[in-house]
Amino acid sequence: MKKTLRFVMMAICALLYSSSVMAENIIWQEDWSSVTEFKVNPQDFNANYSFTGTVLNEDGSFKSGTTFYNENLAGGTAPELLIAKNGGSFAAKVAVSGVSGETTLAFKCNKKLDVTVSGASIGEATNAGNDYSYPITIAAGTSEITITFTMSSNANARIDNIRLFQGTAKKPAGLSWGKASTTVTLGSTDNLPVLQNSNNLPVTFASSETSVATIAQDGTITLVAAGKTTLTASFEGNDEYEAESVSIEMTVKEGQGGQEEVETITVAKALELIAALADGAKSSDKYLVKGFVVAVTEISTEYGNATFTIADEKGGQNVLTVFRIKGFNGESITNENLLKVGDEVVVEGLLQKYVKNGVTTPELAQGGKIISINGQDSGITDARMEAQQGKVYNLSGQLLAAPKKGINIIAGKKYLVK
């Protein structure tokens, strides 16, 4: 009897030990949640952190480079840290007294970083999409280690949800709406979003604008009026699964007789919507995106399309790739000088989270079209193009050297120049 009892006690102790080893013990974590100022020099954020790659103006204000952004391009929860291209870095001194042996460094990033550790040894990275993981071995008696993240290539990186832990990581909750946004019609149940909850976790639902739509705690959505609302599903987390909150922007339009409008958004908003998409996915709705041309990759008169990048500011670093877009009214581009850096454009199309070889590129997908360039629609641009080939007249029949404000007649066609 005593022998049997001893084996039972040993088994219980082994089980308890195993549970303690398996549990995730957080040593250090950073998700930038305490950041309230953006586009500032991050050096004063934390005495144990250091940053490189920040460029300041003469008055000490932020100009460009490494700093915080209230976006979630890495797929975490905004805000995030942008690590500047070509050598920008973030280093953290982490107290590890009392911790030794195998630990894991995990974080989200939209680009591949160089990660080094002083005071401990680091193994090879594993990653899936924007999720990266590194094994770090800490020797007994170590009091502090320094982890450094460096962006050595010619692209900015966004990093978020960093944590160093010992034991087995919690599982992702796995919540998803499947897309970043959707448009639905009053009086119809078509396209109503449904939460994907593969682990059958208890979630709490909320609608930001209950005057537009409500959502019950079983996920049932009731449309109330035309407008926009954000639906959110939240899981608090438990010993097995991480906490997670996912949102979808829902536009409710009028029923028959109503008129559907395509929303005009900033580049920052487009990047936010794309970050919420699954890898490789496209938005269900078209968007008008307004921005400045940062770089022109190609204008192909052979294929009648153009590829370029746009940002909310001239020379901005947070860019959206406009991929193989057609010209005005979806027509082929025939002018190889149609666009130049600095032009303000409005483009229309589907948003896409394009992923290739582990690199994510936010795009306005192929098949879109140009709406305007520098505030001018197809009439003025076509007029200028045709003015190179035909004579330009006003309504009085006077020959003009070039199109002017008002009605112009070129090759028998009327063009309104604004």
N, C-alpha and C positions, 0 to 999 in steps of 0.2 A: 504494500500500500504506500509506504514512504517513497519507494523507488518510482512508483507511478506518479505520485504527487510531484516529485522532483522534476520529472520529465515534463509534466504539465506546466509547472512554473517556468521552466527553461523555455518552453515554447511561447508562453505569454511574454516573457522578457524579450525574446527574439522578435516577436511581432511588434512590440512597442518600439524596439530599437529600429526595426525596419521602417516603421511609420515615421519616426523622427528623422531618419535619413532621407526618406522619400519626400518629405514636406519641403516646399520651397522656402528657403530662408534668405530674405533680401538683405544684402550687405550694403548696397548703395543703389539709388535710383534717381533719375532726373527726367522729368517730362516738360520742363519749362513752364509749368502751370502758374508759377508766381510772377511771370513776366507781365507787366502792364504797359510798358513803353516799348515801342517798336522803332526800328531804324535808328538805333542809338549805339554808341560804343558799348559793347557788352563787358568791358573789363571790370566794371564795378559790381557785376551781378553777384559774384560769390568769390570770397577770398581764396578758396581752394581751386578755383578755375582760372585758366588763362586762355586767351584767344589770339590768333593772328589772322591777318588778311583784312582788317578793317581799315578803310580809307576815310579820313576826316577832312572837312573843309578847313579853311584857315581859322575860322572862328570856333573850331572844335566840334562843330555839329557833324552828324553822320553824312557821308557822301555815298559810299558804296561798300560792297564787300561783306565780310562776316558780321552778322547781326541777327536779330529775332524778327520773325514774320508771323502774323496771325493767320496762318494758313496750314493746311495739312497735306502737302504734296507727298510726304513720306508715308502717309497712311495712318499716322498716329492721331492724337487729339491736339488740335491747335492750342497754343502757339508751337512753333518749331524754330530750330536754329539753322540758319543758312551758313554753311562753311564755304568760304570763297574759293573759287577755282585757282589753279596754279600755285598751290602751297598753303592755302588757308588751313587753319587747324583749331582744334579745341582740345585742351588737356585738363584732366581732373585728377587732383590728389585725393585718394580714397583711403580712409582709415580702416585697416583690416585686423586690428589687434584681436587675438583670440581665434582668428580664422586661419585654417591651413588646409592644404589638400586641394582637391579638384573643385573649381567653381566655374560658373558660366557667365559670360558677358553676352547680353542680347540687346538689340536695338533695331529701330526701323530707319531705313535710309533709302532715298530714291536713286542713289549712285553708289558705286563701289569705292569705299574709303580704304586708306592704308591705316591699319590699327597696330599700335605698338604699346608695350607695357614695360615699365621699369620697376624693378623690385619683385618681379614674378615672371614666369614663363608663359607664353601664349602659343596655342596650337593653330591648326588650319581652320579657316572659316567654312561654315556651311550656311547656305542661304536659300530661301524660297521667295521669289519676288522681292519685296522690300524688307523682308525679315532676315536679319543676320545674327549668327551665333558663333562665339569663339570660346574654346576651353581655355581657362587660365588656371595654372597650378601655383599655389602660394605656399612657400616654405614655412615651417613652424617657426614662430618667433618674429615673423614679419609684422611690422606695425603700420606700414603705409606703402601703397603702390601708386604709380601715376599711369593713367591710361590716356593715350593720345590718339586722336582721330585726325587724319590729314587728307585733304583733297588734292591730289597731285596732278590730276588731268585738267583739261581745259573746259571744265563745266562746274557750275555751282552744285553743291549737295545740300539736301535737307535731312537733318537727323532729329529723331524724337524717340520718346519712350525707352530710354536707356536704363538698363538695370544689370547689376552684378549680383548673382545669387548662388547659393549652395543648395544642392539637392535637386529634385526633379521639378522642372517648371510646370506651372499650371497650364492646362489646356486652353486654347483660344475658345471663347464662347461660341463663335461661329455664326453670329447673327448677321443677316444681310437682307436688304430690300431688293437686291439684284440689280439696281440701277440708282443713279443719283437723283433723277427727277422723272416726273411723269405728268401727262396732261389728261384730265378726265372731263366728262361732260355731265352737267346736271341732268338728272333723270335717267342716267345710264350706269350700269355696273361694269362696263368695259374699262379695262386698264386700271381698275382699282388695285393699288399695290398690296401685296401679301408678304408678310415677314417670313423669311426663311430661318427656321429655328431647328436645325437638324438634331441638336442635343436635348430638345424639349425642355429648355430651361425656363424658369418663371421670369417673365418680363413685365415691365410697366410701360404702358403706352401713353402718349401725350400728343396733343395737337397745339401748335403755337397760335393758331387763329381759329377758335371754336366757332366764330361767326361764318367761317368758310366751310369747315368740315370738323366733325368730331370723330373720335375713335374710342371705342369701348375697350375694356380691359381684356376682352377675348379677341381683340384685333378687328372687330367689325367697324367699318368706316361708313359714316353717314354724311352725305354732301348737303350743305346748307345753302350756299350762295356762291356766285362767281367771285374769284379772287385767288389768293395764294396762301398756302399754309405749309408748315414743316411738320411732318409726322416723325416722332421719335420713339424708338423702342430701347429700353434700358434694362440691363441685368446687373445686379449689385455685386456679383462675384461670390464664390465660396471656396472651400478648400481645394476643389478639383479644377474649377474653371475661373478664368480671369474675368473681371468686370468688363463690360462693354456697352457702348451706347451707339446706335446707328440711326441715321436720319435720312429722310427722302423729302425733297421739295415737290409739292403737288400743286399744280395749277388747275383750278376748276373753271371751266368756261361755260358760257350760257348754252342752253339747249338749242333746238332749231330756231333759226332766226338770229342767233347770236353770231358774232364774228370773231374768228380765231386770230390772234395776233402772235407774231414771233417775237420773243423777248430779246431786247438788246441788253447785253451784259458787258462788263469789263473783262480784261484778260485775267485779272486775279480771280474773279468769280468763275470764269471758265476753268481755270486750273483747279479751283476748289471742287467743282462738280466732277471733273475728270478724276481727281484723286479718290473720290468716293465710288468710282466704277470698278468692277472686277477687271483683272488683267485681260487686255484684248477686247474689252466690251466697248460698245458705242452707246451714246445717249438715245433714248427713245424719241426725243424731240429735237427739232432744229433750233439753233440759236443764232442771233445776230451778235457778233463780237466786234467791239470797236477798239482799235489800238494803233500804235505807231509801228511802222516797219523798222525792225532792228537790223535784219540781214536778208538779202535776197539770194536764195540758194540757186534757183534756176527759173528762167522764163523760157519755155519751150514753145516756139511757134510751130514746130513739127507736130507736137501732140496737143497744142492749144491750151496748155495749162501752166501754172506757176507754183513754185514752192518757196515759202519765205517764213520768217518768224516775226511775231509782233509782241509788243509789251505795252503796258499802260503809260509808260513815259518814254520819251526819246532816249535811246541808249539803255533802256531798262534791262535788268538781268533776269527777271522772271518772265520767261517767254513762252508763247504758244506757237507751235509749228503749224502753219497753214499748208496742208499737203496737197499738191497737184490740183489746185482749185481752178475752176473755169472763170471766164471773164464775166462781163455784165450780162445779165439775163441768162446765164448759163452757157453763153456762146464761147466758141474757141477763141483763145487769145492770139491775135495776129501781130501785135506790136511788141517787140522785144524790149522796148523802153517804157513799157506801161507803168512800171513801179520803180521806185528808188528808195533808199534808206531815208527815213525821216517822214515819209508820206503817212498821213493819217487815213486809215482805211476802215471800212465796215465790211465784214465778210459774213456769209451765212452758210450754215451746214450743221452736220452732226458732230458732237464731241466724241473723241475716242481716246482710250488709254492704251496706247500702242506699246507692246513689250516685245523686245527681240534680244536674245542672248543676255537676258537678265537686266537689260537696260530699259527703263520706262521713259517713253516720250509722250507728253501730252499733245494732242493734235486736234485740229479741225480737220475731219476726215476727208479723204478724196471724194469728189462728187459735189463739193460746195461751190459757191459762186461769189464773185465780188459784187457788193452792193454800191459802194461809193469809194472814191479816192479824193482825199482833201476836200470832202464835202460836195463833190461833184458826181452826179450820176452818169449813166451811160450816154445821155445826150451830149453833154459837153465833151466827154472824152472821145466819143465817136466823131463829133464835129471836128475836134482838133486833129484826129487821125486823117479824116477825109479832106481836111483843109490842105493837107500836104499833096493831095492828088487832084482836087477839084477847086473851082472858084467859090468864094463865099459871098453871099449877098444878104442885105437886109430886106424887110418887106417892101421898101420903096424902090427896090431894084438897084440900089447902089452897091458897087463892088467893094468888098472889104478885104483888108490885108489879112485879117484873122477873125475868128468868131468874137463877138462882143455880147454884152448882156442884152437879153431880149431874144426875139425870134431870129434865127439865122437860117438861110436856105443854102444847102450844099447838095449838089447833084440832084436837085429836085426834091430833097427831103427837108422838112422843117425840124429845127433843133432849138430847144429852149435853153439858153445859157443863163444861169442864175448869178 
